[in-house]
Every structure is written in C-alpha cells, then in structure tokens.
C-alpha cells in the first residue's frame, strides 16, 4: 500500500514542479517572502 502512496505523492510533486516551471517561464510565478521567512524559521527551530 505504501508504494501506491509513494507513487501518488511523487505524481503530485511532479505536477507541482511542472506548474512552477510553467509559471516561471510565463513570468507569472509570485514569490511570497512571508511564506519563505516562516518556513526558514520553522526549519531553524526544528
């Protein structure tokens, strides 16, 4: 069962990557500094 879950997780990840690539190519990708800062702080806190 976990291999099916891993495959769907990978498919979802690949879809998200393609969406980001497309947005970058089109110039429509929005950088969210607040989200980046929040994630950085979460990572530093552990």
ABEGO torsion letter per residue (X at the ends): XAAAAAAAAAAAAAAAAAAAAAAAAAGABBBBAAAAAAAAAAAAAX
